[in-house]
């Protein structure tokens, strides 16, 4: 499993291979230079102090200065290369992950919280890139240094070298066990961090509700619970990461003690020179540094692999496969037909829609009503091909919509929903999202038709006003009008209005209704309505119940049938009359 992950991770380095090779060469040279004090120490003691060689006294300091100057330059160059690649990879993987998520089926978003996805893109990618850059740099540098020092140890005295490194194999099992635990803790830590992100996102996005219901303490407790869990996992993580160094250091000192005793005896008996002994001891203690770091790097790599697994878990999700056709829907000309359309979500067993048969002529207004869960929104979602029908067909101008290219199909449609989504940008740019190549005149015309101009002229920055996250600085009616302007600018022949006025006050509704009137002119319109008073002028109304069409006709026709529509209408009228009476009573009391 880990080998496959390593292989996949290093695939990302392919475009940077020349730079990586150069960094490896620099690492080898830097590692070799880092071991240069060993022969220098030997020569210093044996040639200068014992043999009184004045020439070596001049050469050795100069050589040392020169070598470490080269080492400094190469280390700096290596860091520039490695960390440059590192940040390029972070940006590249994030972009790839972000784009891939956008291509995943809608069900993916139902099963994954936004905060968790943010955590994958930000935190997990950060952890993942450390595997193939920062840890790779440290691994190369310390490996080169360790190999160089091992060479000098065996060159100076191979018997002592065996004693010095005999502890290393005994470290393999505990380090392997520690690494498995670190990977597990890292997985858990990232999941908890994702929960922290979700809590922050939800709490700040719903700040009005939080304050209105006095839920600050509840949100704080939730955040503190997730933070506390994260702290516990990270403390365990630190406990296992940091045990590696002291454990190896202790075992290293044990073997070093044996070498000091054994080698010291040979120096005293004259079998080995003082310079060789001191050089060996220095090399031995220098070796434990990079070896200790290599074991620690191996442990840390497991943490990074956990991040990589979480990133790849998203990248491996199968993208939305809609079996696009090759036809272009250039211009909608005739009619839209739902022929025996049935649909159920893959995660559910019951049908949401069953045997829907509807034909909508060009420029006709079709209203869709029904109780919550009747299948109204699913009905129009199928038109956009957010999902494919389970059975039956949807035809536009006589062709199954699956024969059209998705981009071509959706280019002919515009959507205005109850929960208007606006971007944290200017009013101008939010309207312009409807048509990216629109002229200034077209945008202004759309804004005036939607009565956006009505409120923008009272703003200090006009159309350049930043509206905040999700348009928080605008009222509900203003947000809705900006969304309608965006739809008008798109100038699509097919329009879907999903309860576009249900959450507005009377004054805002009047302005929005007027804007919608402009929008619906000469367009084929599907209207999902909560307020039945807003659809009385529809060409046709269909009533959905449990995913089936139970009634169909004009407003007058349905009222005269004494069916569900009449029941819904009377319920709403009764509520309106009741509210009016309440208002009259309040007015009397006030007088």
Protein Blocks (a to p, Z undefined) as FASTA:
>chain_A
ZZmmmmmmmmmmmmmmmmmmmmmmmmmmmmmmmmmmmmmmmmmmmmmmmnopaklmmmmm
mmmmmmmmmmmmmmmmmmmmmmmmmmmmmmmmmmmmmmmmmmpcfklmmmpcfklmmmmm
mmmmmmmmmmmmmmmmmmmmmmmmmmmmmmmmmmmommlmmmmmmmmmmmmmmmmmmmmm
mmmmmmmmmmmmmmmmmmmmmmmmmmmmmmmnopmmmmmmmmmmmmmmmmmmmmmmmmmm
mmmmmmmmmmmmmmmmmmmmmmmmmmmnopacfklmmmmmmmmmmmmmmmmmmmmmmmmm
mmmmmmmmmmmmmmmpccddehiafbdcfbafkbccdehiacddfkbmbdfbghiacddd
ehiacddeddehilmmmmmmmmnomaccfbdcddeehiafklpcfklmmmmpccddfblc
dddddfklmmmmmomkbcfklmmmmmmmnommmmmmmpfklmmlcebjhhlmpcfklmmm
mmmmmmmmnopabdcdehkllmccfklmmmmmmmmmmmmgopacddddfblmlmmmpfbd
cddeehiafbgcdfklmmmnopmklmmmmmmmmmmmmmmmmmmmmmmmmZZ
